[in-house]
Amino acid sequence: MKGFVDELNQPFLTLDFGQGELDFLVDTGFIGTLVVGEELFDASNAASAGYVEAELAAGQLYTFACHFVEFEWFGKMTRIRILLAPGTECLLGSQLLAPNRLEIDYEQRSVTLTQRLI
């Protein structure tokens, strides 16, 4: 899986979870799977999963609408919970990053996530 480092030195991976390709900010501090900006999300391919309250990095609490989606992740169909957030920002959390290998090359402005071979 490939990505890029933007002009602010933020690492992104480009991912398609069944709704077309989106650029996800790599957020190793987020222990979940995906946060998707509600302006980009198509609920017709997802199952509603209610709401979840989470503490954000700055300490405030936020209630996220949740959906389950199933998509191919490293060749295997995977079902995950997606949190919806206002706007268009998308985050990729550590639950999908682990146990794989994440490489961020700031000099080459590239990001690569490769599957850990067992």
N, C-alpha and C positions, 0 to 999 in steps of 0.2 A: 504494500500500500504506500502510495507516494503523497507528498505534500510539499509545502513551501514555507519559507520564513518571510513575513511581510516587511514593509518598510519600518515598522516599529519593533522589529526583532521578535515578533510573536510567531510561534510555530503552529501551523495548520496542517491537518490531514484532510484529503478529499475523500469523502465516503458516500456511498449510495446504500441507504437502508430500505430501498424499495420505493423511493419517491423521487428519484433523480439525484444527481450528484450535488452535494453541499460541502462547503468548506467548514470544518470543525476546528475550533481553537483547542489545542492540546492543553488540558488542565489537570496536571498530576495531583493537584490538591482537591479535586472533586472525586469522591470515592464511588460515584454512581457510574452509569453507562453513558447516556446521551441527554443533553439538554438541547431542545430545538426551539428556535424562535417561532412563535405561533403564527406569524405572518407567512412562514415558509412551509408549515405543516399541513398535510392533507389527511384528515381523519378518516377518509373513506377506506383506506387500506389498513386501519388500525382498530383495536378494540379498546374502548374506554376502560380505565382502571381506577377511576375515582380521583382522589386528591391526596397529596402528601405534603406535610409541613416540613421544611428543611431550614437549617441555619446556614446563612450565607457567610462568606469569608469575613465580611465586615461585622458579623455578629447579629445582624437582624434576621428575623424569621420571615419566611415567605411561603405561601401556599401555592403549590404547583398542581395544575391539572396533569393527569398521567394517562398514557396509552400504552398498550402492548403492541409490538410489531414483531414480525418474524422476517428475517432476511439472512442472506448467506454471509457468514463471517469466516474467512480463511477456509472456504470450501465446505463448511458445515452449516446447516440451517440452525439458526439461533433465535430464541425468543427473548426479547428484552423489554424492560420498561423504559419509556421515554418520558422525560419531564418537559412540559411546555412552559416557555418563558415569554414575556412580552418582547415584541420587536423581531429582529432578524438574526441575533447572535446565536451561534450553535457551539456547544462545548462537548468534547470527548473526554470522558472520565477514566479513572484508573481501573475500573472494573473490566472495561474492554481492552485496556492496554496490557494488563497483566495476563499471562506470564510471558508476553511477547517481548521482542527487542525493539525499543524506540531509539532512533538515532536522529539527532538534530545537528546539522552541520551549518553553522552560522556563516562560515566563509563561503560555502557553495550555495547558501540560501535554500537548503533542501531538508526535508523531513521524510524519514522512512520508518515504517512499522513492518517488521517481518515476524512471521510465525516462528515460535520456538519449537524446534523439532524434538520430539521426545524419543 
